[in-house]
Amino acid sequence: MRIPALGAAPQASYPVLAMNVTVLIDSIVRQTTILIAELATASGTRAPLAHIANQVFLDLVRGLKDQGLGNKVIADMFGMALRTYHDRVQRLSESSTFRGKSLWGAVLEFVQERGTVGRHEVLRRFSQDDGASVRGILADLVDLGLVYRSGRGDQTEYRARRSNEISTEAGNLERISNLVWVAIHRYGPVSASEIAEVIPADAQLLDRAIDKLVAEGRVTREPGQEPMYGCDFCLLGLDEPAGWEAAVFDHYQALVTAITTKLRAGRTRALRSDLVGGSTYTFDIWEEHPHYDEVAGFLRETRNRAVALRSKVDAFNQTQPSPSEEKSRKFIAYVGQTVLDNEALGDRE
């Protein structure tokens, strides 16, 4: 699998450096929550967020372990006693009733198998697990649109939504397919289980998306005990009506990859000769400014250059055999532009 871990970051040499990193983390978290809030309400939707806190905790734990940190150190970083840390990780990661399965996944599977089931039956089936966690998961499943709820109190019942209901209400298949396409292009060749680590969507919906991409020739499937998926290109058109989620994911992923790659190499300053990194430029202009058109057209001109360059590279690659994976390099460039008027600037103050 080619999904990269963050790697071992350089250790802070002085307390002030650790403090500065903490301030940076807090600032990034704040900006990320702003982005999540915007996405959660995009196009008039109200995306459920009940699972976010648990997901962030587990993803952070996995990322820290990928960097070689032990449980005791990680627990200390979260300000938790080691036993409390272990209890939380186990509760969120694995069901005591069904070993090897997450409690979240085990509860969903139980409801799906029964079709319709009362709350008391679910709590009885998972009596070895924390009751509050099971109730919270049931609420999550309802919020996520995977389960219907009816009745109140002891009479509450849950019914798993059918696959056709899920595919309609949990997201358009084409939109999920575009997300999967981006993930396969970035990390391929990958298996279906590895794709699920990057795109945590409903398993049935992911399978349908993968099959759709293979049938359309956008993705190739290599047979084996666990089929592997890959692709040579991924192109989301500027006017693609079902592509904005994948475009946001691709852009954000490229940004994070560039930053983490540079940190992993221990580089904390920019050089003109750098092949990895990014720069931000701000232009203060007005409509009568002599350089207004040049600045306003910066994104369009940069896109045109990138499209032309990619076309040249693709045309050459089609006539030449691919080198070994050890020699191959993937260059990922991301470009963005924002225009803030006086009203938007006022909102930031």
Steps between C-alpha positions, in 0.01 A plus 500: 500500500638842410294715738786679679533534874609840620838363601716606791494877537806677641489523880462842665837610641371774729179552700425815301500298175252251648284792611508652152398165348209483745386846394528393135297184565231698683483749211473224237229323702303825518525553123411135438187527714397805296542293183301209646221737605481640146496150347236383747262773384595515131213518251248528781582157644543418870764228512509296825808563715437276802782263403767766442656510848550122516629487144755777565622325817550163328663654193740699719590188698569308180705788354711529817561125504607520135771739618630242745351635824393258773168493682640658818637799309179539300287485816716771654462718188121477542533575874343164585594228747629193315209283617243763395671527163494122447135481603400771253697352211353155564144634531527687173704242311364162595180358637527283812210296363645449151879480518683632197222742405452862597206554732355747247522247217372213713188693606426599140548142380267369773222743402548417131481126566181532707334749265291653779609477861402658831744711702477258793604213270806693383602585857450139608707370203784741591466468877877451536561842344444843651126577477552873446734426208243266341223762534732762351579275204129441435451877495794533259352240264171689493676834441710350221190372321594133532216411739138611552374559853139478615326503839620636833663372815482123545288478184771649277573288194767524230479385141804480273457688175517295185797542266298694244383739772855547626641566155236766440515674833865455604632656182480481124690201359685717252623728777632206704654356182694822444633489857607139454659586165713770665608260777595224255696740282686641801579173681454220245540216456276445802249242617136568584578482873777756458267729305256478790773638730518814286130532408300386808168462317242222521661170388226418247521848351880474471471164321251648254724800441804281432302277262373810320852639455627165366205463261559852364872434447607768746656241731668165435453188714788255546362159602637318801409377846426865573450694174707814459377818331698765317469769236728703278300822508238688699339803342215693660368758254457864602127479426450152647164519687578202725864571567534773759533262798777305326670824394499632858632166628774490234609860565502463880680166478767649273554786746531266799730263309735785405522631857547159664756393240705810572472457877594133469820607325575742786468809281348798678602776256450563131777511242478604136630158396231308692298238312259460794315784665259784438477877501223748569482841333257781582431789260320813624342661194184676382307496174677807360841358590729468193576135590143400589443284189836329540435409864135406437607267219779336700300185582369463145847541349655256748232242422555539127873446542442194720250348254739553208791349693295198611390441139863499385600255774204271430571498126864401560407235759263330254790434262754386757507201738464589866820474708524286810309620804830577675594751231156653453420836662155654545497881507186642665431873460205679661381849411237711671378859495259699714363850454396687815303822474453757777207310651695173515803676643280649768381152598857398573567785740 
